[in-house]
Amino acid sequence: MTYPTHRECANFRDGRCLLLGIEVDPNSPACPNFTPRIQTPRAAAPPSPSLELWRIRMELEDISRRIGLLEMRLRRLGR
């Protein structure tokens, strides 16, 4: 069985345990206060209709901007 190490703990940074304020070997087994750096993902809530409309609006603005840039390039090539 493998045990989590200090390196994998959210409370470990730059060779130190942030909870205890001491230097620790990053490869040694983590203490009982171990908190994983990467939290397990939670089930995503369905997007709200207003958030989805905002995303669509942002995509459309981006597409419009890109079309404008392409039209400028075409005009330059047509000279």
Protein Blocks (a to p, Z undefined) as FASTA:
>chain_A
ZZddfklpmkbgehiafklopacdfkbccdfklccfbacddddddddfklmmmmmmmmmm
mmmmmmmmmmmmmmmmmZZ
